């Protein structure tokens, strides 16, 4: 069974309506929403806990690990703000 995911990139229209500075501020807000406040990073635990906010209640642990590893450039198992922004672009 082949699964097809239809994805529409809303970033260009968001940048157009919010301006570049507003868009960057929204990315930063998204990072803060998902991060572990004590560590200042998006960790497995913080992403699992906050995935409900994203409407992703049924994310499996391996999917969360996959999301983190996709953007984890320094290999620490978590995402800092720069890694998050790069991943979002």
C-alpha positions as semicolon CSV with decimal commas, in nm:
position;residue;x (nm);y (nm);z (nm)
1;X;0,000;0,000;0,000
2;X;0,147;0,333;-0,107
3;X;0,079;0,638;0,108
4;X;0,068;0,972;-0,070
5;X;0,105;1,287;0,136
6;X;-0,012;1,613;-0,019
7;X;0,188;1,905;0,115
8;X;0,129;2,271;0,046
9;X;0,406;2,512;0,144
10;X;0,248;2,811;0,318
11;X;0,578;2,979;0,405
12;X;0,590;3,207;0,098
13;X;0,241;3,343;0,164
14;X;0,319;3,381;0,535
15;X;0,635;3,579;0,458
16;X;0,438;3,792;0,215
17;X;0,163;3,872;0,464
18;X;0,377;3,900;0,781
19;X;0,699;4,033;0,637
20;X;1,034;3,864;0,690
21;X;1,077;3,992;1,046
22;X;0,728;3,883;1,151
23;X;0,782;3,542;0,998
24;X;1,110;3,491;1,184
25;X;0,937;3,595;1,507
26;X;0,670;3,329;1,444
27;X;0,939;3,065;1,393
28;X;1,097;3,170;1,722
29;X;0,756;3,147;1,893
30;X;0,715;2,796;1,753
31;X;1,054;2,698;1,888
32;X;0,970;2,833;2,235
33;X;0,637;2,649;2,228
34;X;0,810;2,314;2,171
35;X;1,128;2,354;2,373
36;X;1,224;2,223;2,714
37;X;1,236;2,546;2,916
38;X;1,515;2,426;3,145
39;X;1,746;2,316;2,861
40;X;1,645;2,573;2,597
41;X;1,626;2,291;2,341
42;X;1,356;2,086;2,175
43;X;1,412;1,743;2,327
44;X;1,241;1,410;2,274
45;X;1,044;1,463;2,594
46;X;0,941;1,822;2,516
47;X;0,836;1,734;2,160
48;X;0,638;1,432;2,283
49;X;0,470;1,641;2,553
50;X;0,393;1,935;2,323
51;X;0,292;1,735;2,014
52;X;-0,065;1,754;2,144
53;X;-0,053;2,130;2,080
54;X;0,027;2,051;1,716
55;X;-0,266;1,810;1,694
56;X;-0,028;1,514;1,671
57;X;-0,157;1,312;1,965
58;X;-0,077;0,979;1,803
59;X;0,290;1,030;1,716
60;X;0,493;0,718;1,784
61;X;0,826;0,744;1,965
62;X;1,019;0,642;1,652
63;X;0,848;0,922;1,456
64;X;0,951;1,177;1,720
65;X;1,309;1,046;1,711
66;X;1,300;1,073;1,331
67;X;1,181;1,433;1,347
68;X;1,459;1,527;1,586
69;X;1,730;1,344;1,395
70;X;1,622;1,514;1,071
71;X;1,731;1,852;1,204
72;X;1,994;1,759;1,464
73;X;2,308;1,896;1,301
74;X;2,537;1,874;1,604
75;X;2,436;1,521;1,704
76;X;2,325;1,602;2,060
77;X;1,981;1,443;2,015
78;X;1,794;1,772;2,049
79;X;1,724;2,082;1,841
80;X;1,854;2,426;1,924
81;X;1,686;2,731;1,776
82;X;1,914;2,750;1,470
83;X;1,864;2,380;1,390
84;X;1,487;2,424;1,428
85;X;1,478;2,721;1,190
86;X;1,694;2,540;0,933
87;X;1,467;2,236;0,958
88;X;1,157;2,451;0,912
89;X;1,297;2,605;0,594
